[in-house]
Amino acid sequence: MYEIAVVGGSYAGLSAALQIARARRRVAVIDGGRRRNRFARASHGFLGQDGRDPGLIAAEAKAQLLRYPTVSWFDATVLDAGREAGGDFHLRLDDGPTIMARRLVLATGIKDVLPDLPGLAERWGDTVFHCPYCHGYELGGGPVGVLAASRLSLHHALMLPDWGPTTLFLNGVFEPDAEETAALAARKVAVERTPVVRLSGAEGVDAELADGRSIRLAGLAIMPRIRPSSPVAEQLGCTLEEGPAGPFVRTDDSKETSIPGVFACGDVARPMGNVALSVGDGAIAGARAHFSLLRAPA
């Protein structure tokens, strides 16, 4: 029996587990090894770690966490989760024992649902990205594209001129109204209505259009739909909330979900996120999960 189990061992989960380990509580971390930003070569905007390989950041954090004797790490995926009659939780793993814990912290992350556009998936996390704060500066002020995935892409297009001359590729997803057209013009955003049929190019990205034209870009931004990468929150009955890009787990200010004793943090519990926000979220969730044990009978 563990006092707390953390499902997900990326930035949020590592941060949560660290708080629990430092409280000298027995904590299990279960991680399937699929960080959301595993496609990116560098992480930006995280204080003290700007420009570093995101895999190295996570690996170092894991090594530091495992120095604490109360931490157990499981390289596994949670197949299903539930609550026992006595109030404790069980987690059945695909490779390992069934974990029992008094509290849970869900840091399972999300999955980006990319559009089916040839050439996009292999450029994701490099010249195709979703967060301008994470990737925009490295474009060097060159031309930027925004590929519409929903009306939320209008917000993207209005932001990106701070990083470079911007073209919004509508791709038949929506048509700006008069007010939106005026806002785009005020930000000097070019609007392209001819659909993008393919992405190519070894350096930067070439947006190939249906009429045979090709527009050269330093990078292309897209705001894809998201969904939780694990069904664990739904299996436990946690309430989900619909955000601008997709569903996320609803929590209160202490990061506790609608299910008492279950906390959630990181991308799975935020409408939008990044590494720095995930680390902060995890610190709150880990500390509050520990604090909840102090109020409960032993």
Summary of the structure (lengths in Angstrom):
residues: 298
radius of gyration: 21.1
end to end distance: 12.7
largest distance: 69.6
contacts: 1037
relative contact order: 0.19
helix: 28%
strand: 29%
